[in-house]
Amino acid sequence: MTVWDAILERLRRRMPDEDFRRWFGASAYASDAGDQITVWVPSESIKRHIAAQYSDEIARAVRAVGRAGTHIRFVVSGMEEDDEDEGRE
């Protein structure tokens, strides 16, 4: 089980099943750099919604799994931040 799985379990308990599936069901653990956990999400709109609506719940879950101070970074699947700027010269 990854740290993201542990965080998801806590989030799942605090929201309706339909909301959990809609916003977190397609998320996937990417990496853990100690102070930052990277999670893939399927679209920019889901990334924005999670940040706007669930940041407090995620922070609470991060603390609950013993990772206070760890930042969760959401990345749209298959597109790193650096990749977004390629080809725009």
CNS distance restraints for C-alpha pairs under 8 A (distance, minus, plus):
assign (resid   1 and name CA) (resid   5 and name CA) 5.97 0.50 0.50
assign (resid   1 and name CA) (resid   6 and name CA) 7.14 0.50 0.50
assign (resid   2 and name CA) (resid   6 and name CA) 6.58 0.50 0.50
assign (resid   2 and name CA) (resid  29 and name CA) 7.39 0.50 0.50
assign (resid   3 and name CA) (resid   7 and name CA) 6.28 0.50 0.50
assign (resid   3 and name CA) (resid  65 and name CA) 7.71 0.50 0.50
assign (resid   4 and name CA) (resid   8 and name CA) 6.04 0.50 0.50
assign (resid   4 and name CA) (resid  29 and name CA) 5.99 0.50 0.50
assign (resid   4 and name CA) (resid  37 and name CA) 7.76 0.50 0.50
assign (resid   4 and name CA) (resid  39 and name CA) 7.76 0.50 0.50
assign (resid   5 and name CA) (resid   9 and name CA) 6.21 0.50 0.50
assign (resid   5 and name CA) (resid  29 and name CA) 7.85 0.50 0.50
assign (resid   6 and name CA) (resid  10 and name CA) 6.62 0.50 0.50
assign (resid   6 and name CA) (resid  65 and name CA) 6.92 0.50 0.50
assign (resid   7 and name CA) (resid  11 and name CA) 6.30 0.50 0.50
assign (resid   7 and name CA) (resid  58 and name CA) 7.32 0.50 0.50
assign (resid   7 and name CA) (resid  61 and name CA) 5.42 0.50 0.50
assign (resid   7 and name CA) (resid  62 and name CA) 6.20 0.50 0.50
assign (resid   7 and name CA) (resid  65 and name CA) 6.89 0.50 0.50
assign (resid   8 and name CA) (resid  12 and name CA) 5.93 0.50 0.50
assign (resid   8 and name CA) (resid  24 and name CA) 7.75 0.50 0.50
assign (resid   9 and name CA) (resid  13 and name CA) 6.58 0.50 0.50
assign (resid  10 and name CA) (resid  14 and name CA) 6.85 0.50 0.50
assign (resid  10 and name CA) (resid  61 and name CA) 5.96 0.50 0.50
assign (resid  11 and name CA) (resid  15 and name CA) 6.69 0.50 0.50
assign (resid  11 and name CA) (resid  20 and name CA) 7.67 0.50 0.50
assign (resid  11 and name CA) (resid  57 and name CA) 6.95 0.50 0.50
assign (resid  11 and name CA) (resid  58 and name CA) 7.10 0.50 0.50
assign (resid  11 and name CA) (resid  61 and name CA) 6.76 0.50 0.50
assign (resid  12 and name CA) (resid  16 and name CA) 7.52 0.50 0.50
assign (resid  12 and name CA) (resid  17 and name CA) 7.00 0.50 0.50
assign (resid  12 and name CA) (resid  20 and name CA) 6.02 0.50 0.50
assign (resid  15 and name CA) (resid  19 and name CA) 6.63 0.50 0.50
assign (resid  15 and name CA) (resid  20 and name CA) 6.39 0.50 0.50
assign (resid  16 and name CA) (resid  20 and name CA) 6.31 0.50 0.50
assign (resid  17 and name CA) (resid  21 and name CA) 6.15 0.50 0.50
assign (resid  18 and name CA) (resid  22 and name CA) 6.09 0.50 0.50
assign (resid  19 and name CA) (resid  23 and name CA) 6.11 0.50 0.50
assign (resid  20 and name CA) (resid  24 and name CA) 5.41 0.50 0.50
assign (resid  20 and name CA) (resid  25 and name CA) 6.39 0.50 0.50
assign (resid  21 and name CA) (resid  25 and name CA) 4.21 0.50 0.50
assign (resid  21 and name CA) (resid  26 and name CA) 7.54 0.50 0.50
assign (resid  22 and name CA) (resid  26 and name CA) 7.87 0.50 0.50
assign (resid  23 and name CA) (resid  27 and name CA) 7.93 0.50 0.50
assign (resid  23 and name CA) (resid  46 and name CA) 6.31 0.50 0.50
assign (resid  23 and name CA) (resid  49 and name CA) 7.83 0.50 0.50
assign (resid  23 and name CA) (resid  50 and name CA) 6.80 0.50 0.50
assign (resid  24 and name CA) (resid  41 and name CA) 7.97 0.50 0.50
assign (resid  26 and name CA) (resid  41 and name CA) 6.40 0.50 0.50
assign (resid  26 and name CA) (resid  42 and name CA) 6.59 0.50 0.50
assign (resid  27 and name CA) (resid  39 and name CA) 6.57 0.50 0.50
assign (resid  27 and name CA) (resid  40 and name CA) 5.47 0.50 0.50
assign (resid  27 and name CA) (resid  41 and name CA) 4.64 0.50 0.50
assign (resid  27 and name CA) (resid  42 and name CA) 6.98 0.50 0.50
assign (resid  28 and name CA) (resid  39 and name CA) 5.54 0.50 0.50
assign (resid  28 and name CA) (resid  40 and name CA) 5.01 0.50 0.50
assign (resid  28 and name CA) (resid  41 and name CA) 6.67 0.50 0.50
assign (resid  29 and name CA) (resid  37 and name CA) 7.92 0.50 0.50
assign (resid  29 and name CA) (resid  38 and name CA) 6.53 0.50 0.50
assign (resid  29 and name CA) (resid  39 and name CA) 4.67 0.50 0.50
assign (resid  29 and name CA) (resid  40 and name CA) 6.30 0.50 0.50
assign (resid  30 and name CA) (resid  37 and name CA) 7.60 0.50 0.50
assign (resid  30 and name CA) (resid  38 and name CA) 5.28 0.50 0.50
assign (resid  30 and name CA) (resid  39 and name CA) 5.11 0.50 0.50
assign (resid  30 and name CA) (resid  40 and name CA) 6.20 0.50 0.50
assign (resid  31 and name CA) (resid  37 and name CA) 5.76 0.50 0.50
assign (resid  31 and name CA) (resid  38 and name CA) 5.12 0.50 0.50
assign (resid  31 and name CA) (resid  39 and name CA) 7.12 0.50 0.50
assign (resid  32 and name CA) (resid  36 and name CA) 5.99 0.50 0.50
assign (resid  32 and name CA) (resid  37 and name CA) 4.40 0.50 0.50
assign (resid  32 and name CA) (resid  38 and name CA) 6.32 0.50 0.50
assign (resid  33 and name CA) (resid  37 and name CA) 6.19 0.50 0.50
assign (resid  34 and name CA) (resid  70 and name CA) 7.10 0.50 0.50
assign (resid  35 and name CA) (resid  69 and name CA) 6.82 0.50 0.50
assign (resid  35 and name CA) (resid  70 and name CA) 4.49 0.50 0.50
assign (resid  35 and name CA) (resid  71 and name CA) 6.13 0.50 0.50
assign (resid  36 and name CA) (resid  70 and name CA) 5.32 0.50 0.50
assign (resid  36 and name CA) (resid  71 and name CA) 4.64 0.50 0.50
assign (resid  36 and name CA) (resid  72 and name CA) 5.73 0.50 0.50
assign (resid  36 and name CA) (resid  73 and name CA) 6.74 0.50 0.50
assign (resid  37 and name CA) (resid  70 and name CA) 7.10 0.50 0.50
assign (resid  37 and name CA) (resid  71 and name CA) 6.25 0.50 0.50
assign (resid  37 and name CA) (resid  72 and name CA) 4.87 0.50 0.50
assign (resid  37 and name CA) (resid  73 and name CA) 6.02 0.50 0.50
assign (resid  38 and name CA) (resid  72 and name CA) 5.94 0.50 0.50
assign (resid  38 and name CA) (resid  73 and name CA) 4.71 0.50 0.50
assign (resid  38 and name CA) (resid  74 and name CA) 5.92 0.50 0.50
assign (resid  38 and name CA) (resid  75 and name CA) 7.05 0.50 0.50
assign (resid  39 and name CA) (resid  72 and name CA) 7.13 0.50 0.50
assign (resid  39 and name CA) (resid  73 and name CA) 6.11 0.50 0.50
assign (resid  39 and name CA) (resid  74 and name CA) 4.91 0.50 0.50
assign (resid  39 and name CA) (resid  75 and name CA) 6.13 0.50 0.50
assign (resid  40 and name CA) (resid  74 and name CA) 5.79 0.50 0.50
assign (resid  40 and name CA) (resid  75 and name CA) 4.92 0.50 0.50
assign (resid  40 and name CA) (resid  76 and name CA) 5.62 0.50 0.50
assign (resid  40 and name CA) (resid  77 and name CA) 5.14 0.50 0.50
assign (resid  41 and name CA) (resid  46 and name CA) 6.95 0.50 0.50
assign (resid  41 and name CA) (resid  47 and name CA) 6.46 0.50 0.50
assign (resid  41 and name CA) (resid  74 and name CA) 6.50 0.50 0.50
assign (resid  41 and name CA) (resid  75 and name CA) 6.03 0.50 0.50
assign (resid  41 and name CA) (resid  76 and name CA) 4.93 0.50 0.50
assign (resid  41 and name CA) (resid  77 and name CA) 5.58 0.50 0.50
assign (resid  42 and name CA) (resid  46 and name CA) 7.09 0.50 0.50
assign (resid  42 and name CA) (resid  76 and name CA) 5.54 0.50 0.50
assign (resid  42 and name CA) (resid  77 and name CA) 5.38 0.50 0.50
assign (resid  43 and name CA) (resid  47 and name CA) 6.36 0.50 0.50
assign (resid  43 and name CA) (resid  76 and name CA) 5.45 0.50 0.50
assign (resid  43 and name CA) (resid  77 and name CA) 7.27 0.50 0.50
assign (resid  44 and name CA) (resid  48 and name CA) 6.17 0.50 0.50
assign (resid  44 and name CA) (resid  76 and name CA) 6.08 0.50 0.50
assign (resid  45 and name CA) (resid  49 and name CA) 6.11 0.50 0.50
assign (resid  46 and name CA) (resid  50 and name CA) 6.05 0.50 0.50
assign (resid  47 and name CA) (resid  51 and name CA) 6.30 0.50 0.50
assign (resid  47 and name CA) (resid  74 and name CA) 6.37 0.50 0.50
assign (resid  47 and name CA) (resid  75 and name CA) 7.47 0.50 0.50
assign (resid  47 and name CA) (resid  76 and name CA) 7.18 0.50 0.50
assign (resid  48 and name CA) (resid  52 and name CA) 6.10 0.50 0.50
assign (resid  49 and name CA) (resid  53 and name CA) 5.82 0.50 0.50
assign (resid  49 and name CA) (resid  54 and name CA) 7.72 0.50 0.50
assign (resid  50 and name CA) (resid  54 and name CA) 5.13 0.50 0.50
assign (resid  50 and name CA) (resid  55 and name CA) 6.73 0.50 0.50
assign (resid  51 and name CA) (resid  55 and name CA) 5.25 0.50 0.50
assign (resid  54 and name CA) (resid  58 and name CA) 6.04 0.50 0.50
assign (resid  55 and name CA) (resid  59 and name CA) 6.11 0.50 0.50
assign (resid  56 and name CA) (resid  60 and name CA) 6.18 0.50 0.50
assign (resid  57 and name CA) (resid  61 and name CA) 6.20 0.50 0.50
assign (resid  58 and name CA) (resid  62 and name CA) 6.07 0.50 0.50
assign (resid  59 and name CA) (resid  63 and name CA) 6.28 0.50 0.50
assign (resid  59 and name CA) (resid  68 and name CA) 7.87 0.50 0.50
assign (resid  60 and name CA) (resid  64 and name CA) 6.17 0.50 0.50
assign (resid  61 and name CA) (resid  65 and name CA) 6.33 0.50 0.50
assign (resid  62 and name CA) (resid  66 and name CA) 6.67 0.50 0.50
assign (resid  62 and name CA) (resid  67 and name CA) 5.35 0.50 0.50
assign (resid  62 and name CA) (resid  68 and name CA) 6.01 0.50 0.50
assign (resid  62 and name CA) (resid  70 and name CA) 7.11 0.50 0.50
assign (resid  63 and name CA) (resid  67 and name CA) 5.18 0.50 0.50
assign (resid  63 and name CA) (resid  68 and name CA) 4.33 0.50 0.50
assign (resid  63 and name CA) (resid  69 and name CA) 7.66 0.50 0.50
assign (resid  64 and name CA) (resid  68 and name CA) 7.84 0.50 0.50
assign (resid  75 and name CA) (resid  79 and name CA) 6.93 0.50 0.50
assign (resid  75 and name CA) (resid  80 and name CA) 6.44 0.50 0.50
assign (resid  75 and name CA) (resid  81 and name CA) 7.57 0.50 0.50
assign (resid  76 and name CA) (resid  80 and name CA) 7.26 0.50 0.50
assign (resid  79 and name CA) (resid  83 and name CA) 5.96 0.50 0.50
assign (resid  79 and name CA) (resid  84 and name CA) 6.83 0.50 0.50
assign (resid  80 and name CA) (resid  84 and name CA) 6.84 0.50 0.50
assign (resid  81 and name CA) (resid  85 and name CA) 7.53 0.50 0.50
assign (resid  82 and name CA) (resid  86 and name CA) 7.18 0.50 0.50
